[in-house]
Amino acid sequence: MKKINLKVNGVDYSVEIEEDVRLLDVLRNQLRLTGTKEGCGEGECGACTIIMDGVTVNSCMVMAFQAEGKEIITIEGMATKSGLHPIQRAFLEEGAVQCGFCIPGMVLSAKALLDKNLTPNREEIREAISGNLCRCTGYNKIVDAIDKASKYMGKEGDVNGI
Amino acid sequence: MKKRGIGIGSTFYGTGYGNGFPDVSKAIVELSQEGEIVLYVGATEVGQGAKTILTQMAAEVLGVSVEDITLVCEDTSITPDAGTAAASRQTYNTGNAIKRACENLRDEMIKIAVKQLGLNSSIGVKVENKKVYLNIFPDKKVSFKEIANLQGEETLKTEGIFTAQTTKMDEETGQGAPYWPYTFSVYGVEVEVDTETGLVEITKAVCAQDVGKAINPKLIEGQIDGGFAMGLGYAIFEDLGLHNGEIKHNRFTNYLIPTALDVPDLDKIIIEAPETTAPYGAKGIGEPVMIAVAPAILNAIYNAVGVRITEIPITPERLLKAIKDNGKNKLEEGKI
């Protein structure tokens, strides 16, 4: 057993972990943040994408102890009390969600992009989500949604409370 | 060298179980004690939008908004069987069952209103905005809540059953009417083939899809996008690598599916030609949206580099070999 300290969605946690568990397991099983999904479990599909210190990572490929002292954002950290994050709102409005399994990862990849580049073109958006596989949507409405979200965030700023 | 070509694929596809197999959908709708509409449907939502469009159809029949309907879905202890979410059948088959169930509820409510209001007949009686009223004298009205109160503890509940009409094909001749209805499509693509690497890129695509009637155009667009991506993967990426019954490509590192970078923006054309036996004319499009993609791509490859591909997926190695073989054949035939 090992104790790690990390900040998830603005909250400090101190968690006892088995040394061989992945960050994904800690998030889902110990912190009960089940919005992060496990798809392939080998870093190919992007369903478990989270943001760690401003960079997207596949949480199935990060050992939990590597998250010591890190700041993490999961899908649960996107909405605030005042409502959905503009990215989430745009996803809903554009019909970008079908079965929904890839969507938490898509939204976080979108956030990581828009935090760095608030005026991406469609090719840059496609590039930013190219590590997130989706079987239902054909990606186009997701690209539309991220494009729309960039405009919302340009006007409203990032309402994320973190 | 990069070579461009265009290709077209056109399909027609029968939806439903077909071939005379009994294809039955059921639905129940209830006027609750509070006068609210509750719809019970077993149709499975897998992201295609069944819950949305089936509720839209119920709302249309009962003259209420979608928000006024409580949908109870996929709970086998209380929802009747609506068959599988397969064969592109929920819009047409279960849509018809819901429409019937709601029409039955509407007729029952009208009967109660006629009696309560002392009307001569049901002529000119309308159901709208959670009330039943006489169109030529709207003060003669009774609300859904009042009808529910009149019903007492036994709520008003009606069922709708729809059985599709198909016949078994003649086993000898293959003749018959195995499916109804059919859905049609024409998809066109422009590809760029890299003759050095064998990579195929879709540079442009236009998808014209017959839907009967678009109950929810945005959802249809989403289905076309998704179907195109699946058809694209089917045509040039997805190879199970089956060897002696064993799947060799059993992970995303070797079973490649399209990413956001592989799928182009699509020009989507929704064609409405209402089907008379369908609910509001709407037909299923779940499978039809992917079928024309692979033939369109193969035709475009032929147009670009002059090789006729008969096996998919046309991976870069296969395409390079086909281009090379084609060149050799032409050389032997003295054409180049």
Interface residues (C-beta under 8 A of the other chain):
Chain A: C40 E42 E44 C45 G95 V97 Q98 C99 G100 R122 I125 R126 E127 I129 S130 G131 N132 L133 C134 R135 C136 T137 G138 Y139 N140 K141 I142 V143
Chain B: V46 G47 Q48 G49 K218 L219 E221 G222 I224 D225 G226 G227 F228 A229 M230 R251 F252 T253 I257 P258 T259 A260 L261 V263 D265 L266
